[in-house]
Amino acid sequence: MSTIFSFGAILFDEIEGHYYLRGAPLNFAWYVTEFGYDISMIGCVGKDSLGDQAIDIISNSGINSLITRSEKPTGIVKVKSDGGFVICRGSAWEDIPMPDLTSHKINLLYFGTLEQISKTNRSTLKSLCCMNPAQIILDLNLRQNLYSKQTIIDSLGLASIVKINEPEWKVLQSMFGIRDPRDLMVTYQIETLALTRGSQEASLFIGSDTYISKPPTVPNIETTGAGDAFTAALAVGLLEGKDPAMILKMACKAGSNTVAARGALVKIDPALRKYLSGKYLNIP
């Protein structure tokens, strides 16, 4: 039975008439599974062909599906030729009901800010948090104007683990008038915070300790999903109680692994799995 749960949007990127299954919560669930862990995905898709396709891919991935079907269409993100995008509203991902989790225990719950655009989703997230997860991980994932300062404040207040990227950190700095990530940790009682800066470096703050690692240099084929692979590695590393410096190194390598391949859902380096299973003491 899964004890790791991912809550949120299941989306397709529409690129030049082709559709690619993505969405940060689903990407996270995919990579947790790639690391050999059971995870349940809580989401909603439409009763349409894209919904059928999403259910089929998710079921075949090994992710435990807690996905409902809606009369609303499956979520679509229209990606422009210049790299910009528009998230279509009025979609199934905006209406995720609380699944029946009787007798379930949550060791780790993943969520972001996008899903909290609707009252239904905020209610479902509240119900999940009321199950007292041992750890709650927030991947901020600020998208367009589909968030508010209050949503960010509420989200930070729920999380024990937070992952943010550099553009998001700049938003938080401006919004809250802060300079140091530890200011967030103290204010919101966050135990662990990870700050990624693309191919430059990533920092991990745990208590009073700081760890810094540089991702391996790889061909930059597609960055979609890299942050989600990083977050998945961070989550499972923390759950396993691995050394923080090695967790960060593993997370950076997982992100680079994704950048070097096309698509958001790619196979993870087997060496990372072996490290988590204890077969390797250090990441090769």
N, C-alpha and C positions, 0 to 999 in steps of 0.2 A: 504494500500500500504506500502510495506516495506521501511524503511528508514535506516536499518542496512544492510550492504552488506559485504560478505566474498568472497575474490578473491583468487583462487589458485588451488592446485593439489587435484584431487580425485584419490585415489590409493587403491589397494588391497594388503594386506600382504599375501604372499604365504607361508604357514607354513605346511610342510609335506603334500603337495598336496591339502590342503584346503585353501580357499580364504576368507579373512576378510576385509570388507570395512573400510577404514580409510583415513588418510590424515589430517594434522593439520587444514587447512581451513574448511574442512567439519566437523571435530570434533567440532571446534568452533561454526559453524552454528548449529549443533545438540544441543549443550548445551544452546545456546541463545534461541532456540526454547523450550527446556526443562524448561527454566525460564519463559516461557509464552510470549516471544517476537517474532514478525515477523522479518524474516531475509531472504535475497535473496542470493543464492549461485551462483557465477559466476565461471564456470569451463568447462571442456571438457572431454568427455569419448569417447571410440571407438564405432563403429557400430558392436559390438560383444556381446557375451552372458554376459560378465562381465559388459559391458556398460549398457545392459538391466537391469541387477540386480541392478546396482548402481542407475539408474533412478527410478526403482521401490521402492527401500528403501528410497530414498530421497523424492520422491513424497508422500509416506505414512507417512513420519516423520512430515510433515507440513512445511518443508522448501520450500520457493518459489524457483523453479528451473529456473535458467537462464543458463542452461547447454546445450552446443552444442555437436553435434556428429561428430566424425572425422573418416577418413579412417585409421588413425593410431590406434594401439591397446590401449585399456584401460590400464592405468598405473599399474604396478606391482612392489612390493618390495619383493625380495626374501630374506626371513629371514632364517639365518643359525641356526644350532642346538646350537651353542655357543652364540647366541644372536646377532651376527653381521648381517649385512644386505647389500644388493646391490639394489640400485634403478635403474630399467631398463630404459634405454634411448630410444629415438625415439618413445615416447608414446604420447597419446592424450593430456595429461596435459601440454605438452610443447608448445601447439598451441591453446591458449585460445583467441578467437576474442572478440572485444568489443561488448557487447550486445546493443540493442536499449533501451536507458534509457531516451528517450524523456519524459519530464514532471516529471521525478523522482527527488527527493531531497535526498541527502545522509547525514544523521546525523552522521553515523559512518561507516568507511571503515576499514576492517581488511585485512592485507597482511603479507607475510613473504619473506624470501630471496630465497628459493628453486625455486619458480616460475619464478624468474627473469633470469633463465639460458638461455632463448630464447629471440630473438629480438621481436617476436610477443607479448610475454607476457609483456615485458618491455613497449612496445607501449600501450598495453591495460591498464596497471597500470597507465601510464602517463595520458591517457585519463580519467580514473576514478578520478585521483587526480585533474584534470582540472575542474571537476564538483564542486570543492570547498567543500569537506565534512567538516562538523562542527568539527569532530574529526577523526583522522587517527591513528589506533592502529597497531603497528608493533610487532609481535611475531617473534623474530629473527629466531628461528628454523634452526640453522646451520646444514646442512646435508652433511656428507662425505666431499668431496672437491668440492661440487657443489655451491660454492660461492666465491666471491673475496672481497678484501678489499674495492674496489670501490663500489661494490654492497652494502656492509654494510654502507659505508659513505653516499651513495645516499639514502638508506632506512632510516637511522637515520635523515637525513635532511628533509624527508617527514613527519615523525611521530610527533604527539603531545603526544602520549601515547606509552610507550615501555615496553615490558615484556621480560625478559631474565632469563635463569636458570644459575646455578653456573658454569657448564662447559663452557657455552657461555661467561659468565662474564670473566673467565680466558683467553679466546681467545681475548676478547676485551682489557683486561689489557695488554697482551703481544703485541697486534697489535698496540695499541695507546700509550702505556707507561703511563697508568693512574692507580690510586689507589682507587679513590672514584667515585661511580656512579654519583655523582653530577657534576663531570668533564664532563661527557657525556651530562648531562642536560644543562649545561651552553653553551657548544660548539655548540650543535645542537638545542638549544631552545626547549627542551623537557619539557612539563608541568608536566607529571606524569611518574614515572618509577617504575616498580615492579621487584624485584630480588628474585627468589625462590631458596631454597636450599633443595629440596626434603622433607624428613620427619623432617628435623631439624627446619627450620623456613623460613619465608618469610618477606621481607622488602618492604615497600611502601614509596616512596619519592614523596611528592607533595610540590612544592615550597621549602620553608626552613624547612618544617616539615617532620619528619621521624616516621613511624609506623612499629612495629614489631609484628608478630604473629606466634605461633607454631601450625602446623596442628594437628588435633585430631589423637590419636594413633589408627590405625585400622589394621586388617589383610592385609598383603601385597600380594594380589592375582595377580594383573597385573597393572603396572604403565602406560601403554599406554593410552593416552588421558587425564591423570591427569592434565598436564600443560594446555591443551586446555580448560578443565572445569574451571580451575583457571582463565584463561584469559577471558572466557565468563562471569564469575561472576564479575570480575573486570570491564569489559566493561559496563554491564548493571547497576552495582552499581554506576559507575561514571555518566552514562546517567541519572539515577534517582536522582543524587545529594545526595546520602546517606553519612552518616558520614564516613570519610576515615578509621578509626579504624575498624568500622563494615564491611566496604567493604572488607578489608583485611581478617578479620575473616571469612566472608562469602566465599571468594575465596579459602581460605585454606580448609574450610570444603567441598567445592565443589570438590576440587582436591582429598581429602581423600575419599570422597564418591565414586569416580571413581576407586581409588586404591583397594578398598574393594570389587570390582566386576570384573568379567571377561569380557574383550572386551573394545574397545575404546568408543563405543556408548552405554551408560547405562542410566538408569532413575535417575533423580536427586532427592535428599531429598525434599519432599513436603514442609518442614519447610522453606527451602530457598526461595521457591516461595512465601510463605505467608509473609516472611519478606519484599520482594521487593514490594508486593502489599499493604503493610502497615498494614496487619492484625496482624503482630508481630512487636513490637517496637525494640526488641532485638532478635538476633538469639539464639534459644534454644541450 
